[in-house]
Amino acid sequence: MPVGMPIRVALVGAGSMGKNHLRVLQGFAEEQVEVVGVADAHEPTLRSAAGRSRLPTFIDYRHMIDTARPDLVAVIVPTKQHFEVARYALDAGAHVLVEKPITVTVEEGQLLIDLARARGVQLAVGHVERFNPAIAELKRRLNAQSLGHVFSLLARRLGPFPPRIQDVGVILDLATHDMDVMRYLTCSEVDHISVETQRRVHRSHEDLVLALLRFSNDAIGVLDINWLTPTKVRELSVTGERGMFLVNYLTQDLYFYENDYTTTDWDQHSTLAGVSEGTMTRLKLQKAEPLRLEYEDVLGAIANSRPVTVSGEDGLAVLRLAHRLLEAAHEREEIFATDTR
């Protein structure tokens, strides 16, 4: 890519998420980003996304990639199409930002990683919660040992059922957000899981999951996620020796509830002698749109030839964990069905 030229970006998928991506990209300066095409197989959706703009539109994403020759392709299609579209873009020599989860299967995800490496291009995965300012500040404070030893992480991601999502359940669509954040905050992988799921509204996939994750650093993660709650909740609490951090993803607020119990030593050999309610602090943050920050990261990585923050390998690690949850849930259902006969 010539130095000083805008990065040429094309979008595949013009639905509700695609419109958000397009809005964010059009907010960059002309010398930074040039949107060279939007593709969607559903013509009314494509017309709606393009609006009154003079953006080039395409029914066939392959034709768009072949003619527009974008530097970066954003893949914002249903999960089952991620592999096909991302593979075509990577094979054409374009960098790719693919929405999470990276693909449906682990094998497909690995193939995309291998192809990106072979073509010498970036493969970024859209785990956008990494770029929430509250999560960025929480990560900074955990790295500074503000919490001491981390005991547990509790994620609550609740809301009504979105009829547009038919090809996956809450584990692949929602829980992947929180599993990625937990891996990021703990710098640790999951050793053991326990999971329960239910399907109440969705036609073919789980719409409720409750899971326990035991990380290799001994922290316990709890996932409370569903499409069955008539109000939207996006929260994460992280509890440790010195208190608890609480994140509200929606408002980008971060609170710290202090453990006021007095100890003489907080080094790695200390033990927790007790817990007492201390002060609550609402930490001051500079709020920003996570999707904009995600694009800043990807565009900066392309311009400066540095790794993206959320790589294909990160996306694949989360996908592997999601499949472990799905497999454990399936085994649990089989055991339950056998026991009740």
KAVENRA-V233701 format. One line per field, one symbol per residue. ss: DSSP state (A for helix, B for strand, O for the rest). phi: phi as a letter, one per 40 degrees, with the letter a starting at -180 (. if undefined). burial: b if it has 24 or more other C-alpha atoms within 12 Angstrom, else e. A space follows every 10 residues. Layout:
ss->???
phi->???
burial->???
This chain:
ss->OOOOOOBBBB BBOOOAAAAA AAAAAAOOOO OOBBBBBBBO OOAAAAAAAA OOOOOOBBOO AAAAAAAAOO OBBBBOOOAA AAAAAAAAAA AOOOBBBBBO OOOOOAAAAA AAAAAAAAAO OOBBBBOAAA AOAAAAAAAA AAAOOOOOOB BBBBBBBBOO OOOOOOOOOA AAAAAAAAAA AAAAAAOOOB BBBBBBBBOO OOOOOOOBBB BBBBBOOOOB BBBBBBOOOO OOBBBBBBBB OOBBBBBBOO OOBBBBBBBO OOOOOOOOOO OOOOOOBBBB BBBOOOOOOA AAAAAAAAAA AAAAOOOOOO BAAAAAAAAA AAAAAAAAAA AAAAAAAAAO O
phi->.ccgccccbb bbhbcccccc ccdccccccc ccbbcbibba cccccccccc fccbccbacb ccccccccfc cbbcbbbddc bdcdcccccc ccgccbbbcc cdacbccccc cccccdcccg bcbbbccccd ccdccccccc ccccgcbgcc cabbbbbbic ccdccbcabc cccbccdccc ccccccfabc cabaabbabb bccbbcbaab abbbcccgcb bbbbbabbbc acbbbabbba dciacbbbcc cfbbbbbccc ccbcabcccc bccibacbcb bcccbccacd cccccdcccc cccbfbcccb cdcccccccd cccccccccc cccccccccc c
burial->eeeeebbbbb bbbbbebbbb bbebbbeeee eebbbbbbbb eeeebbbebb eeeebbbbbb bbbbbeebbb bbbbbbbbbb bbbbbbbbbb bbbbbbbbbb bbbbbbebbb bbbebbeeee bbbbbbbbbb bbbbbbbbbe bbeeebbbbb bbbbbbbbee bbeebebbbb bbbbbbbbbb bbbbbbebbb eebbbbbbee ebeebbbbbb bbbbbeeebb bbbbbbbbee eebbbbbbbb bbbbbbbbbb ebbbbbbbbe eeeeeeeeee ebeeeeeeee eeeeeeeebb bbbbbbbbbe bbbeeebbbb bbbbbbbbbb bbbbbbebbe eeeeeeeeee e
